[in-house]
């Protein structure tokens, strides 16, 4: 069912992914803590719950640049699990296979774990762990604006909250998220794979409804769009920022503006 390409072009830990990965449309890729395409694991869990055949591959890059593959396939009854470390120079270089009965996603405050349940009494297998503890980053800041009748801007660099309406405007200094609020926002960004490019084309408004700049360890990403735009990622990005808005509007600072 699965094909793994050989490691013919490994040079000093650098891989030609076009050959080694045998890249697939449904690869979940983890590279030194950065994860892309987690939606394929979520889809896999959903299909298992609905007894529909599915398969997915998780590709993990080690610190040295070697590749570790995890294969999951479901036939409507059981999950076949295979861990392939044969390309990892610093492991036993073996393949481990198991038949498992279930898979679930466990959302915790600082991490999300995709976990397999196999034989009775066996320890669950962690297929993928995604950290979203903002404190593990040397820098995590954002500037976030949204227009819901009032233009609201949160800027964690200068610690400000600005609210502008047609008749009035104000700017509150000394605005801070709590650690819990920061982690909730960081989790939303990580689970939405914010480091990937986003299709937010098809502008429907002269002024974007949402503007989001993310700064992590000196690296910046900026997105601007409106909920009525036609890009492929508009719906999911809008769902994400609507959750961010809920977090902002539940803060003490925001509530005091409208008290």
C-alpha positions in Angstrom: 0.0 0.0 0.0 2.9 2.4 0.8 6.0 3.2 -1.1 9.1 4.8 0.5 11.7 6.2 -1.8 15.3 5.4 -1.0 17.8 7.9 0.4 20.1 8.2 -2.5 20.8 12.0 -2.3 21.7 12.5 1.3 24.6 15.0 1.7 25.5 16.4 5.1 22.0 15.9 6.4 20.4 17.8 3.4 17.8 15.9 1.4 16.4 16.2 -2.0 12.8 16.0 -0.9 11.5 15.4 -4.4 13.2 11.9 -4.3 13.3 11.0 -0.6 9.8 12.1 0.4 8.0 10.7 -2.6 5.9 13.7 -1.7 2.2 13.1 -1.4 -0.8 15.3 -1.3 -1.7 14.1 2.2 1.6 14.4 4.0 1.7 15.9 7.5 5.2 17.4 7.9 6.9 18.2 11.2 10.2 20.1 10.9 11.8 21.1 14.2 8.5 21.9 15.9 6.9 23.5 12.8 4.0 21.4 11.5 2.0 21.7 8.3 -1.1 20.0 7.0 -2.5 18.8 10.4 -6.0 18.9 8.8 -5.1 15.5 7.2 -4.8 13.9 10.6 -8.1 15.5 11.7 -9.7 14.2 8.5 -8.3 10.7 9.3 -9.8 10.8 12.8 -13.2 11.8 11.3 -13.1 9.0 8.8 -12.2 6.4 11.4 -15.2 7.6 13.5 -17.4 7.2 10.4 -15.8 3.9 9.4 -14.6 5.2 6.0 -11.3 4.0 4.5 -8.4 6.5 4.7 -4.7 6.8 4.9 -2.2 9.5 5.9 1.6 9.8 6.3 3.4 11.9 8.9 6.9 12.9 7.9 9.2 14.0 10.8 12.6 15.7 10.3 15.1 15.0 13.0 17.5 17.6 14.2 20.2 16.3 11.8 17.8 16.5 8.9 17.1 12.7 8.6 13.6 11.5 7.9 11.2 9.4 10.0 8.0 8.2 8.5 4.7 7.2 10.3 2.1 5.5 8.1 -1.5 5.2 9.1 -4.1 3.3 7.1 -7.7 2.4 8.0 -9.8 -0.2 6.2 -13.1 0.5 8.0 -12.3 -1.8 10.9 -8.7 -1.5 12.1 -5.8 1.0 11.9 -2.5 -0.2 10.6 0.4 1.7 12.1 4.0 1.6 10.8 6.9 3.6 12.1 9.9 3.7 9.7 13.2 4.9 11.1 15.3 3.3 8.5 16.5 6.7 7.1 17.5 8.0 10.5 21.3 7.5 11.0 21.0 8.0 14.8 18.3 5.5 15.5 18.0 1.7 15.4 16.9 2.1 11.7 14.0 -0.3 12.0 10.3 -0.6 11.0 7.7 -1.1 13.7 4.2 -2.3 12.8 1.1 -2.6 14.9 -2.6 -2.9 14.5 -4.6 -0.4 16.5 -8.2 0.2 17.3 -8.6 4.0 17.7 -7.1 7.4 17.3 -7.9 10.7 19.0 -6.7 14.2 19.2 -6.1 15.5 22.8 -6.1 19.2 23.2 -4.2 20.4 26.2 -3.3 23.9 27.4 0.2 23.8 26.0 0.2 21.0 23.4 -2.0 19.0 21.1 -1.3 15.3 20.8 -2.6 12.8 18.1 -2.6 9.5 19.9 -3.3 5.9 18.9 -4.9 3.3 21.1 -3.7 -0.3 20.3 -3.8 -3.5 22.3 -5.4 -3.8 25.7 -3.0 -2.7 28.4 -0.6 -1.2 25.9 0.7 2.4 26.3 -0.9 4.7 23.7 1.3 5.8 20.8 1.9 9.5 20.2 1.8 9.9 16.5 2.3 13.7 16.6 2.8 16.2 19.3 2.3 19.9 18.5 3.6 22.4 21.1 1.7 25.7 21.4 3.3 27.1 24.5 4.1 30.7 23.6 6.7 30.8 26.4 9.0 28.5 24.5 9.5 31.2 21.9 12.0 34.0 22.5 9.6 36.4 20.9 5.9 36.2 20.2 4.1 39.4 19.3 1.2 40.4 17.1 -0.7 43.4 15.7 -4.3 42.5 15.0 -7.0 44.8 13.6 -10.6 44.0 12.8 -13.6 46.0 11.7 -16.9 45.1 13.3 -18.5 48.5 13.2 -15.8 49.7 15.4 -12.2 49.4 14.3 -10.3 47.6 17.0 -6.5 47.2 17.0 -4.4 45.2 19.5 -0.7 45.7 19.4 1.4 43.6 21.8 4.6 45.3 20.8 3.6 48.7 22.3 1.1 47.1 24.6 -1.9 49.0 23.3 -5.6 48.6 22.6 -7.2 51.0 20.2 -10.9 51.4 19.5 -12.1 53.8 16.8 -15.7 54.5 15.9 -17.3 57.1 13.5 -17.7 59.5 16.4 -14.9 58.7 18.8 -11.5 57.0 19.2 -9.4 56.0 22.2 -6.1 54.2 22.8 -5.4 52.4 26.0 -1.7 51.8 27.0 -0.5 49.1 29.3 -2.5 46.4 27.5 -1.3 42.9 28.2 -2.7 39.4 27.5 -2.5 37.0 30.4 -0.3 33.9 29.8 -3.4 31.8 29.3 -4.8 34.2 26.7 -1.4 34.3 24.9 -1.3 30.6 24.7 -4.9 30.4 23.4 -4.0 32.8 20.6 -0.7 31.1 19.8 -2.5 27.7 19.7 -5.0 29.1 17.1 -2.1 30.3 15.0 -0.1 27.1 15.2 -3.1 24.9 14.4 -3.9 27.1 11.4 -0.3 26.6 10.2 0.3 30.3 10.1 3.8 29.8 8.6 2.3 28.5 5.4 1.3 30.8 2.6 -2.5 31.5 2.5 -4.8 32.0 -0.4 -6.7 35.2 0.6 -7.3 36.5 -2.9 -10.5 37.9 -4.4 -10.8 41.2 -2.4 -14.4 42.2 -1.9 -13.9 45.4 0.1 -11.8 48.5 -0.4 -10.5 48.2 3.1 -9.8 44.7 4.5 -11.9 43.5 7.4 -9.0 41.8 9.1 -5.3 42.6 9.4 -2.9 40.3 11.2 0.8 40.7 11.7 2.6 37.9 13.6 6.2 38.2 14.9 7.9 35.1 16.1 11.6 35.3 16.9 12.2 38.1 14.5 10.3 36.5 11.6 7.2 38.3 10.4 4.0 37.1 8.7 1.3 39.5 7.6 -2.2 38.7 6.3 -5.0 41.0 5.2 -8.5 39.9 4.0 -12.2 40.1 4.4 -14.7 37.4 5.2 -16.4 37.9 1.8 -13.1 37.3 -0.2 -13.0 34.3 -2.4 -9.5 32.7 -1.6 -9.3 29.1 -0.6 -8.1 29.9 2.9 -10.5 32.7 3.7 -13.1 30.6 5.5 -10.6 28.9 7.9 -8.6 32.1 8.5 -11.8 33.9 9.3 -12.9 31.2 11.7 -9.5 31.5 13.4 -9.6 35.3 13.9 -13.2 35.2 15.1 -12.0 33.0 18.0 -9.1 35.5 18.5 -11.7 38.3 18.7 -13.6 36.4 21.4 -10.4 36.3 23.4 -9.7 40.0 22.9 -13.2 41.0 23.9 -13.2 38.9 27.0 -10.1 40.7 28.4 -10.5 43.1 31.3 -9.0 45.9 29.2 -11.5 45.6 26.4 -14.5 45.3 28.8 -13.4 48.5 30.6 -13.6 50.4 27.4 -17.3 49.6 27.0 -18.2 49.6 30.7 
